């Protein structure tokens, strides 16, 4: 698929550098540039571009303001010098998140992802969701089909909710066990995952563990009303404490 791109950045040199890097990717054609939201919308209207390289901090504007105006088929790659916006963009359905200065290999990774999607329709991202300040302002739960965009180890990456087998507490971080057996350390504590993951699919079995119910193979009674929870692909069972076993019975009947 040939992609027509618009580069949105309020720094001319940054636009020039990204345009130069994109010359190594023949399936990407730069159809225009813009330094403002209005300018970006005009370029998109005139060119029919289906890809936007979007800076977040524009002069007096936020790149996020562009997202609600995009057609569903327009893919978005964020290009910014500020990695903290990735944390706010927990639910953003963007293709990738590149940090300035853009490394050629990271751009190549993003373009490989774009090529794999081919002509599949890309959902336009929505605005970032702020973290909840109290229980009355809890963010909406994610669906099983959602993809997360977060810091994994030392880089930003995407993770499908459906690919999570379990989430384990690790201080102010968490360890995500994926369906393919990887263990990913992420900068979000377990309490945030408990609030965000779909409760019809994920269940807290211990104050330090949250599991995907579809991945539970069996429960074995263990000691003093607690259970061993055996997950697919995991040689060592997790423990369901007696207190949480009582909650599970009340919740699931």
Beta strands, then each sheet from edge to edge (+ up, - down):
strand 1: 3-8
strand 2: 28-34
strand 3: 51-54
strand 4: 57-58
strand 5: 61-62
strand 6: 75-80
strand 7: 96-99
strand 8: 147-152
strand 9: 155-160
strand 10: 164-170
strand 11: 173-178
strand 12: 183-186
strand 13: 202-206
strand 14: 209-212
strand 15: 216-221
strand 16: 227-231
strand 17: 238-240
sheet 1: 2+ 1+ 3+ 6+ 7+
sheet 2: 4+ 5-
sheet 3: 8+ 9-
sheet 4: 12+ 11- 10+ 14- 13+
sheet 5: 15+ 16- 17+
end
